[in-house]
Each structure stands twice: as C-alpha cells, then as structure tokens.
Amino acid sequence: MNYTRFITAVSAARKPSPIRLLTELMQKSPPSLISLAGGAPNPNTFPFKTAKITIDDGTAIEFGEDLMKRALQYSASAGIPELLSWLKKFQNNLHKPLTAEFSPDQGQMEICVTTGSQEGLCKVFEMLINPGDNILLDTPAYPGTLAALRPLGCNIIGLRSDQDGLIPDSLRAALSRWRPEEAQKPNRQTPKFLYTVPNGSNPTGTSLPYERKKEIYEMARKYDFLIIEDDPYYFLQFNKVRYHVCLFYSQNYFWNLDSLFAGKEIEEEIQINTPKPSQKN
Ligand SMILES: Cc1ncc(COP(=O)(O)O)c(C=O)c1O
C-alpha cells in the first residue's frame, strides 16, 4: 500500500539526510575503512568503556569495550541493524503480520526504534496531520495523546467505548456523514486515521475483542483511513493470549506503536516457534 496520500506536504518533502545514509554505509564497511565522508567521533575518546547491568533474577548483561564503542557511536536513524532484525523476528513470532511478506511497494512492514511510544506518537501525528484534518479517537483518551494532538489543530472526533473498548457502531455513526467515495478526493474531509489503544486501554483498561477489530478494520478499508494502534500494554494482560495474536487484522492500513519494557516476557515470546492460528484476540 502506498501511504503518500496520508502524509503531509512537509513530511513528504523530507529526504533522508546524506550523513545518515553515509552512516549506514559505514556500518557495513570493514573496520579497516577510514572514512573521511561523515563526522564520526573517535571511539577511543568515549568516556564509558564497559558496563554491567544486573537484572532481578541475578543475570548479568555485560557490555564489553567493542559493544560499548558501537553503542555510543552514531548509527542508522531507524536503529542499530541487529536490533531491528531482532525486533522484526519478534513481531513475526508474536503477531505474524501479513505485511512482513509484502514487497516494499505493497507496504512491507518497517520498524523504527523510538524512545518509547510517546515519541512514536508525536512523530506519527506530525507526519499525518494538517491543520483542519478530521481524525478519530476512542474516548476517554490517554492524556499524553491529547497533549500531542491538540497543538496540531486537527478536528478530533471522539468515539464511544464500553467494557470491550471502542464501539464499532459509534465509529459507523461518525463516518455516516461522508460517503466512502469522498475518501478518494484530493482534498478529502473524511478522517485520516483512527487512534486507539487496543489492549488494556489507558485510562479504561478495556481490550478490543477480535470481532470488533475485524469490523473496525473493514470500515478503515471502506473509508480509507489508517489505524494508529498504540500498544504499550500488550504484555500487561492478566489473561495472557499467547502465540498467533492478530494485531489489527495484521494487514496494511495500520501502524503499530509498541513499548518494550517487560524484558522477561519478551525473552519468552521470542522463543515461540510454533504459532497456533486458532488463538486470536
Ligand atoms: C496509551 C499510552 N500510550 C503511550 C504511553 C507512553 O508510553 P512510553 O512510556 O512508551 O512513551 C502511555 C504511558 O502511560 C500510555 O498509557
């Protein structure tokens, strides 16, 4: 899927910085290469040489000198390549997104590391919102989301939720003021995206059942809007739904923001090799 129609003119005008591209090239080069192209600090001058972190079960994680030099050096903007491929494997094992198999022009799954979900949210909103755009939000909403959205001058359409999260009929009613064809017009007024917290929503604590996600996803396709899925609480569910857990139907039309903070849980998840497609939420 081509996302250009959703992106603001400012965002579309951005080009990758040549320095960041050179950094990526340097990372793939042999250590003997002395690059005079980009300004990389001499790692021998870095103040921290090694580090050791002990986690609550007593396991120690050690950063030797080489790793420390790597960690403190400039790297590619999306994240250190090894971390990105670990995260891709993690997403594949956990959620099996169909987009992982897509070609880049079909909208292949991409990952970018940010300092938490909040930074991801701010980046996504800036990338998508022009003043006056209509956007959909399930309420009551996380105050950090409102704080990021309000200064951007969009028109926030609040949707109702109950004990199972966002009510599809409330979304249907909000969309009924437009015809689906209007979403294809260049100066579309139809909503650009729906923001939702599908697991353990903040502040309500509700989680969307699979059937609702499916219904909401179908409306996103019909009215051509994105689903911004903020998912910082996936690992905090009391009734753990493991193995093949569909995100928002795991197709394109959704962008996902995860927070990784529950180390042990994540370690267990990455070891799962045999997904059971019957278990969905
Ligand atoms: C729904 C929601 N999104 C995002 C965040 C921010 O997450 P992070 O700490 O990963 O930036 C929070 C934190 O409370 C939250 O509740």
The ligand as a Tripos MOL2 file, in Angstrom:
@<TRIPOS>MOLECULE
LIG
   16    16     1     0     0
SMALL
NO_CHARGES

@<TRIPOS>ATOM
      1 C1         -1.8010    4.6940   25.9980 C.3       1 LIG1
      2 C2         -0.3940    5.1470   26.2100 C.ar      1 LIG1
      3 N1          0.3690    5.4420   25.1340 N.ar      1 LIG1
      4 C3          1.6420    5.8360   25.2860 C.ar      1 LIG1
      5 C4          2.2220    5.9740   26.5320 C.ar      1 LIG1
      6 C5          3.6420    6.3990   26.6300 C.3       1 LIG1
      7 O1          4.4340    5.2510   26.5440 O.3       1 LIG1
      8 P1          6.0110    5.3010   26.6320 P.3       1 LIG1
      9 O2          6.3740    5.3330   28.0760 O.co2     1 LIG1
     10 O3          6.4760    4.0430   25.9430 O.co2     1 LIG1
     11 O4          6.4550    6.5410   25.9060 O.co2     1 LIG1
     12 C6          1.4760    5.6830   27.6840 C.ar      1 LIG1
     13 C7          2.0440    5.8500   29.0260 C.2       1 LIG1
     14 O5          1.3640    5.9700   30.0240 O.2       1 LIG1
     15 C8          0.1210    5.2680   27.5220 C.ar      1 LIG1
     16 O6         -0.6510    4.9610   28.5540 O.3       1 LIG1
@<TRIPOS>BOND
     1     1     2 1
     2     2     3 ar
     3     2    15 ar
     4     3     4 ar
     5     4     5 ar
     6     5     6 1
     7     5    12 ar
     8     6     7 1
     9     7     8 1
    10     8     9 2
    11     8    10 1
    12     8    11 1
    13    12    13 1
    14    12    15 ar
    15    13    14 2
    16    15    16 1
@<TRIPOS>SUBSTRUCTURE
     1 LIG1         1 GROUP 0 **** ****
